[in-house]
Amino acid sequence: MWKSLANSHRVYQGDRIRFNNAPRELSTGNLFQVVRTDEHYFEVCPVSQEADTLLDLFTRKIVRYFDVGYHLQIEVWNEE
């Protein structure tokens, strides 16, 4: 089930997310996986069928927690 992420909530490495109101460069059909977390931001990269680590380095996106809920609406996949 998809659950909305508020700026007070955190994501963890390995979580899958999607953007609700994605900017043009982020297609709403894409799923992203959290690859790194920090206190103020997290990094995501598109989930793809082929694993290309070099390509992943260039397609990583950095999301600041400040932007969540204000500029970006993100949903996190929850198995429960």
C-alpha positions in Angstrom: 0.0 0.0 0.0 1.3 3.5 -0.8 1.4 6.0 2.1 2.0 9.7 1.8 5.3 10.9 3.3 5.2 14.0 5.4 8.3 16.2 6.1 8.3 14.9 9.7 8.6 11.3 8.5 11.8 9.6 7.4 12.6 7.1 4.7 15.2 4.3 5.0 17.7 2.9 2.6 15.9 0.3 0.4 12.5 2.0 0.6 10.6 2.4 -2.7 8.9 5.7 -3.4 7.0 7.5 -6.1 6.4 11.2 -6.8 2.7 12.4 -6.9 3.3 15.9 -8.4 6.6 15.2 -10.1 8.5 17.9 -12.0 8.7 17.3 -15.8 12.1 15.6 -15.5 10.7 13.0 -13.1 8.0 10.8 -14.8 5.2 9.9 -12.5 5.2 6.4 -13.8 8.7 5.8 -12.4 9.5 4.2 -9.1 12.5 5.2 -7.2 14.5 3.4 -4.5 16.2 5.2 -1.6 19.9 4.5 -1.9 21.3 6.8 0.8 19.7 8.7 3.8 20.9 11.6 5.9 19.2 13.7 8.5 18.2 16.5 6.1 18.0 14.7 2.7 17.9 11.4 1.0 19.1 10.1 -2.4 16.9 8.1 -4.8 17.6 6.4 -8.1 15.1 5.0 -10.6 14.2 1.4 -10.2 15.2 -0.3 -13.5 15.3 -3.8 -14.8 18.9 -3.7 -15.7 21.4 -2.9 -12.9 23.9 -0.4 -14.3 25.8 1.1 -11.4 27.5 3.7 -13.6 24.2 4.9 -14.9 22.8 4.9 -11.4 25.4 7.4 -10.4 24.2 9.9 -13.0 20.5 9.3 -12.4 20.5 9.8 -8.6 18.2 12.5 -7.3 18.6 14.3 -4.0 15.5 15.1 -2.1 15.6 17.5 0.9 13.1 16.8 3.7 12.3 20.5 3.6 10.8 20.0 0.1 8.6 17.1 1.1 5.1 18.3 1.7 5.9 21.8 0.5 7.1 21.3 -3.1 7.0 17.5 -3.6 4.4 15.0 -2.7 5.9 11.6 -2.2 4.4 8.2 -1.4 6.3 5.4 0.2 5.5 1.7 -0.4 4.5 0.0 2.9 4.1 -3.8 2.9 1.7 -3.7 5.9 
